[in-house]
Amino acid sequence: MKTLIAIAVFAFSCSSFAWSSHDPSSKEYSFKYKMQGQTLELKQSAGSYEEAYERAAQQCFSFFKGSGKVSESRGLDIIDVCANPRT
């Protein structure tokens, strides 16, 4: 019985390491956007460039869009700027 309990405790303690959310492979990426005289620089920490790029593009769109509605042509311009960051 003691052996069974010891095995259960050991198995639980080993599996708890898998639940850790620590991501040692995250890297910081920098993105720069320019539109009509405004410049936006964003730094994103992520596990991959694609993940950081997606987050930065969403923040870029929110920044240049503002709080109100925008026209279709302005929205397309914002999308173009946010999809093509400068280095």
Secondary structure, DSSP 8 states (H G I E B T S, - for coil): -HHHHHHHHHHHHHHHGGG----TT-EEEEEEEEETTEEEEEEEEESSHHHHHHHHHHHHHHHHH-SS---HHHHHHHHHHHHS-B-
